[in-house]
Amino acid sequence: MYITEKKLSVMTGGLCAVDGVVANGIHTGFKAQDKDLALIYFPDGATVTGVFTRNKVKAHSVLYDMEMLESFTDFKAILVNSGNANACNGRNGEEDVEAMTAALSEKLNIEAHEVLVSSTGVIGEPLDLTPFYSGLDTLVGGLGTTGSTAAAEAIMTTDTVPKELSFETEIGGETIHFGAIIKGAGMIHPNMGTMLGYIVTDAGLPQDALNTALKSAADDSFNVMTVDGDTSTNDTVLLAATNKVMLDESHIDEFTHVLTEMCKQLSQMVARDAEGATKFVTVNVVNAASKSDAVSVAKTVATSSLVKTAVYGQDANWGRVIMAVGNSGAETLDPNAITIKFTSGKDEVLVCHEGLAVPFDEALAFNILGCTDVEIFIDLNSGEYSGEVWTCDMSVDYVKINADYRS
């Protein structure tokens, strides 16, 4: 049974709103300043699954986690460093992951294979573990039930704010809690997973059921959100269940629905905090011949630099939108049937009808595109399917941020 509506009661505490989760985040020296090492710890263990980047160039932590999740179901710790991606470092990169898991497992008195690792930052720079070793005692010693925000801060790179979320709901007659932290602001065009995201729940489900739920949730959230069209080498989303409230697998649809709602909110947090962004943009495609056509059109429009810069400049240049529609690869597309509108709040402006320009109020269009939340509405008039993608505008600051990222 698929639940179309579910009451989600927002809570405080982030990850630590879930029983059986403690966390911490500290500054060690991977970055010149700000927190850069996070730890999520499950004293009683947790069943974990994950989705990862499909970029063929994968960070050493991604390869390690994928291998561990193939071999084991239960884990006790997730370690994350920011400031260095530990990608493209050859055997040294592999050894660094092994050294980090060994040192942390010894400190926590757990098995090395019970530790998962993530990294984020500059690609191709050797990972100096000196900061890690120097901060390990403080990191472990500071674990607590108020540490979620510190962990969220420690995984940030170009993010401007830490991102965490928690709520409770009812599934199968049981009260279930969810908590999460996420980071991401650039190099985001997900395919399977995205950014770095860590979701915890006190629900109890086997790993294969959790994996099915996470993949479905990712498809309807992380995989329909884009910032700049680039899929990272380090993209990771992990879902951990502490098994405090056991659920029958007959409730998997309800669980997946709630998980999807959480992932949608997390995705939108990322798009709103994208590098240099001034606007949150929803590309809404309706009446497509298939779901894949709808999503393909929406993603292509959302990724177009020309569309994104036009939105930033508040220029209702719908020609850029219809150009992107035509480049989408949609299997069924009638150029003479396409209608385009720009909307925000209660205002909307029709700029293209059945493939042709229509007279419109330029001042109204300018004001609509000046709002914080903007929708590009595209009616393909070719079927009954719809698709939605979240993105942002592209500003001068995006160029500045990425022109000197390493410095």
C-alpha positions in Angstrom: 0.0 0.0 0.0 1.5 3.4 -1.0 0.7 6.1 1.4 0.0 9.4 -0.3 -0.1 11.5 2.9 1.9 11.0 6.1 2.1 13.3 9.1 5.8 14.2 9.7 6.4 16.0 13.0 9.6 18.1 12.8 12.0 17.6 15.6 15.3 19.1 16.8 18.5 17.2 17.2 19.3 16.1 13.6 21.0 12.7 13.6 20.8 12.5 17.4 17.0 12.7 17.4 17.2 9.0 16.7 17.8 6.6 19.6 21.1 4.8 19.4 23.0 7.6 17.5 25.7 10.0 18.9 27.9 12.3 16.8 30.7 14.9 16.9 32.5 17.3 14.6 35.8 19.1 15.2 38.6 21.1 13.5 41.8 19.2 13.1 43.7 20.8 10.2 42.5 19.2 7.0 41.2 22.8 6.4 42.9 25.9 7.5 40.0 26.8 9.7 36.4 25.5 10.5 35.5 22.0 11.4 36.8 19.2 9.1 36.3 15.8 10.8 33.0 14.3 11.7 32.0 11.0 13.4 28.6 9.3 13.6 28.6 6.5 16.1 26.1 3.7 16.8 27.1 2.1 20.2 24.7 -0.8 19.7 25.4 -1.1 15.9 23.2 -0.2 12.9 22.2 -1.9 9.6 23.6 0.3 6.8 23.1 0.6 3.1 24.2 3.2 0.6 24.0 4.7 -2.9 27.1 6.1 -4.6 28.3 8.1 -7.6 28.3 6.4 -11.0 31.3 8.5 -12.0 33.8 6.0 -13.2 36.5 7.9 -11.3 35.6 7.1 -7.7 37.3 8.3 -4.5 39.1 5.7 -2.4 36.5 6.0 0.4 33.7 5.3 -2.1 35.3 2.1 -3.3 36.0 1.0 0.2 32.4 1.6 1.4 31.0 -0.2 -1.6 33.1 -3.2 -0.9 32.2 -3.2 2.8 28.5 -2.9 2.2 28.8 -5.9 -0.2 30.4 -8.0 2.5 28.7 -6.8 5.8 25.3 -5.5 6.9 26.0 -4.1 10.4 28.3 -1.2 11.2 29.1 1.0 14.2 30.8 4.2 12.9 30.8 6.6 9.9 33.9 8.8 9.7 34.0 11.8 7.4 36.7 14.3 6.6 36.4 17.5 4.6 39.1 19.5 2.9 40.5 16.6 0.9 38.6 14.2 -1.4 41.2 11.4 -1.2 40.5 10.7 -4.9 43.1 9.7 -7.6 45.8 9.0 -5.0 46.6 5.5 -6.0 47.7 2.9 -3.5 48.5 5.6 -1.0 44.8 6.6 -1.0 43.7 3.1 -0.3 46.2 2.8 2.5 45.0 6.0 4.0 41.4 4.7 4.2 42.7 1.5 5.8 44.8 3.5 8.3 41.8 5.7 9.3 39.5 2.7 9.9 42.2 0.9 11.9 43.0 3.8 14.1 39.3 4.7 14.8 38.3 1.1 15.4 41.1 0.7 17.9 40.0 3.9 19.7 36.4 2.8 19.8 37.3 -0.9 20.6 35.3 -2.2 17.6 36.3 -4.1 14.4 37.8 -2.2 11.5 35.2 -3.5 9.1 32.5 -1.9 11.3 33.7 1.6 10.1 32.6 3.3 6.9 34.5 6.4 5.6 33.8 9.4 3.4 35.9 12.3 2.2 35.2 15.5 0.4 37.3 18.3 -0.9 40.0 18.8 -3.5 40.6 15.9 -5.9 44.1 14.6 -6.5 45.9 16.0 -3.5 47.6 13.5 -1.2 45.8 13.0 2.1 48.0 14.0 5.1 46.7 12.0 8.0 48.5 14.1 10.7 45.4 16.2 11.5 43.4 13.0 11.8 45.7 11.4 14.3 46.1 14.6 16.3 42.3 15.1 16.5 41.2 11.5 17.1 41.0 11.6 20.9 39.0 14.8 20.9 36.7 13.5 18.2 35.8 10.3 20.1 35.9 12.0 23.5 33.3 14.6 22.4 30.7 12.1 21.0 27.3 12.9 22.4 23.6 13.3 21.8 24.0 17.0 21.0 26.7 16.5 18.3 24.7 16.5 15.1 25.1 20.1 14.2 28.9 19.9 14.8 29.0 16.9 12.5 27.0 18.8 9.9 29.4 21.7 10.1 32.4 19.4 9.8 31.3 17.8 6.5 30.8 21.2 4.8 33.0 22.5 1.9 31.6 25.5 0.0 28.3 25.2 1.9 27.3 28.4 3.6 25.1 26.7 6.3 25.0 23.3 7.9 22.1 21.2 6.8 20.3 18.8 9.2 16.8 17.5 9.5 14.8 15.3 11.9 11.3 14.2 12.4 9.0 11.5 13.8 6.1 9.7 12.2 4.0 6.6 12.5 4.6 3.5 10.4 2.7 0.3 11.0 1.4 1.6 14.2 4.9 2.3 15.6 6.5 5.7 16.3 9.6 6.0 14.0 12.2 8.7 14.1 14.5 9.9 11.2 17.5 12.2 11.4 19.9 13.4 8.7 22.8 15.7 7.8 23.9 16.5 4.3 26.4 18.6 2.5 26.6 19.9 -1.0 26.8 23.1 -2.9 28.7 22.4 -6.1 29.8 19.6 -8.4 26.3 18.3 -8.1 24.5 16.5 -10.9 23.6 13.2 -9.3 23.4 9.8 -10.8 22.5 7.2 -8.2 23.7 9.2 -5.2 24.8 12.7 -4.6 26.8 14.9 -2.3 27.5 13.5 1.1 24.4 12.6 3.0 23.8 10.5 6.1 20.3 9.4 7.2 19.5 7.5 10.3 16.4 5.9 11.6 15.4 3.8 14.7 13.4 1.5 12.4 14.4 -2.1 12.1 14.6 -3.5 8.6 17.1 -5.9 6.8 19.7 -4.4 4.6 18.1 -5.5 1.3 14.8 -3.8 2.3 16.7 -0.6 3.3 18.6 -0.6 0.0 15.4 -1.0 -2.0 13.9 1.9 -0.1 16.9 4.2 -0.4 17.3 3.6 -4.2 13.7 4.4 -4.7 13.9 7.5 -2.5 17.1 8.7 -4.3 15.4 8.4 -7.7 12.7 10.8 -6.6 14.9 13.2 -4.8 18.6 13.4 -5.1 18.5 12.2 -8.7 16.1 15.0 -9.8 18.3 17.8 -8.3 21.2 19.5 -10.1 23.4 22.4 -9.4 26.0 22.5 -12.2 25.9 19.4 -14.3 29.0 17.8 -12.7 28.8 14.4 -10.9 31.4 14.2 -8.1 33.9 11.4 -7.6 32.8 11.2 -3.9 29.0 11.2 -4.0 27.7 9.1 -1.1 24.4 8.7 0.7 24.3 6.2 3.6 21.1 5.1 5.4 21.6 3.5 8.8 18.9 1.8 10.9 19.5 1.3 14.6 16.8 -1.4 14.8 15.3 0.0 18.0 11.8 -0.4 16.6 11.4 -3.5 14.4 9.1 -3.1 11.4 7.5 -5.9 9.4 8.6 -5.7 5.8 4.9 -5.4 4.8 5.3 -1.8 5.8 8.2 -1.1 3.4 6.0 1.1 1.1 5.2 3.4 4.1 8.8 3.5 5.1 9.9 4.3 1.6 7.4 7.1 1.3 8.6 8.8 4.5 12.2 8.3 3.5 11.5 9.9 0.1 9.9 12.9 1.7 13.0 13.4 3.9 15.3 13.0 0.9 13.3 15.6 -1.1 13.6 18.1 1.7 17.4 17.4 2.0 17.8 17.8 -1.8 16.0 21.1 -1.8 18.3 22.3 1.0 21.2 21.6 -1.2 19.8 23.4 -4.2 18.9 26.4 -2.1 22.5 26.6 -0.8 24.2 26.0 -4.1 27.4 27.8 -4.9 26.6 31.5 -5.7 22.9 30.8 -6.0 20.3 33.6 -5.6 17.2 31.6 -6.6 15.7 28.2 -6.1 14.4 27.0 -9.4 11.8 24.2 -10.0 11.6 22.9 -13.6 8.1 21.4 -13.9 7.3 19.4 -17.1 3.8 18.1 -17.7 1.9 16.1 -20.3 5.0 14.2 -21.6 4.6 11.0 -23.5 6.6 9.1 -20.8 8.0 9.6 -17.4 11.5 9.3 -18.8 10.8 12.0 -21.4 9.4 14.3 -18.6 12.5 13.9 -16.4 14.9 14.1 -19.3 13.4 17.4 -20.5 13.4 18.8 -16.9 17.0 17.8 -16.2 18.2 19.3 -19.5 16.5 22.6 -18.9 17.7 22.6 -15.3 21.3 22.0 -16.3 21.5 24.5 -19.1 24.0 27.3 -18.2 22.1 29.6 -20.6 18.8 29.0 -18.9 20.4 29.4 -15.4 22.2 32.6 -16.3 19.0 34.0 -17.8 17.1 33.3 -14.6 19.9 35.0 -12.6 19.6 38.1 -14.9 15.8 38.0 -14.7 15.6 37.7 -18.4 12.5 35.8 -19.6 14.5 34.4 -22.6 12.2 31.5 -23.3 14.2 30.6 -26.4 16.9 29.2 -24.2 14.3 27.0 -22.5 12.8 25.6 -25.7 16.4 25.1 -27.0 17.2 22.9 -24.0 13.9 21.0 -24.4 14.9 20.2 -27.9 18.3 19.0 -26.7 16.9 16.7 -24.1 16.8 13.5 -26.1 13.1 13.0 -25.4 11.8 10.3 -27.6 8.4 11.9 -28.3 8.5 15.7 -28.8 6.4 18.0 -31.0 8.0 21.4 -31.2 4.7 22.9 -32.3 2.9 21.7 -29.1 5.3 23.2 -26.4 4.0 25.8 -24.0 6.2 27.6 -21.5 5.4 29.8 -18.5 7.5 31.4 -15.8 5.8 31.5 -12.4 6.4 32.5 -8.8 3.9 32.6 -6.0 0.6 33.7 -7.4 2.1 35.4 -10.5 2.7 33.8 -13.8 3.6 34.9 -17.3 2.9 32.9 -20.5 5.8 33.4 -22.9 5.4 30.6 -25.5 2.3 28.8 -26.7 2.3 25.8 -29.1 5.9 26.6 -30.0 5.4 30.2 -30.8 6.1 33.5 -29.0 3.2 35.3 -27.4 3.1 38.9 -26.3 3.8 39.2 -22.6 4.5 41.9 -19.9 8.3 42.2 -19.7 8.1 44.0 -16.4 5.9 41.3 -14.8 8.3 38.6 -16.1 11.3 40.5 -14.7 9.6 40.7 -11.3 8.7 37.0 -11.3 12.3 36.0 -12.2 13.5 38.3 -9.4 11.7 36.2 -6.7 13.6 33.7 -4.5 11.5 30.8 -5.7 11.0 30.5 -9.4 9.2 27.8 -11.5 9.8 27.1 -15.2 6.6 25.4 -16.4 6.8 23.4 -19.6 3.7 21.7 -21.1 4.8 19.2 -23.9 1.2 18.4 -24.8 2.2 14.9 -25.8 0.9 12.6 -23.1 0.0 12.3 -19.5 3.3 12.0 -17.6 5.1 14.7 -15.5 8.5 15.3 -14.0 10.1 17.8 -11.7 13.7 18.8 -11.2 15.1 21.2 -8.6 18.0 23.5 -9.4 19.3 27.1 -9.0 20.4 30.1 -11.0 24.0 30.6 -12.0 25.5 33.8 -10.8 28.8 35.6 -11.1 29.7 34.3 -7.6 29.5 30.7 -8.9 32.4 31.5 -11.3 34.3 33.3 -8.5 33.9 30.4 -6.1 35.1 27.8 -8.5 37.8 29.9 -10.1 39.8 29.9 -6.9 38.4 26.8 -5.1 41.9 25.4 -4.2 43.0 28.6 -2.7 
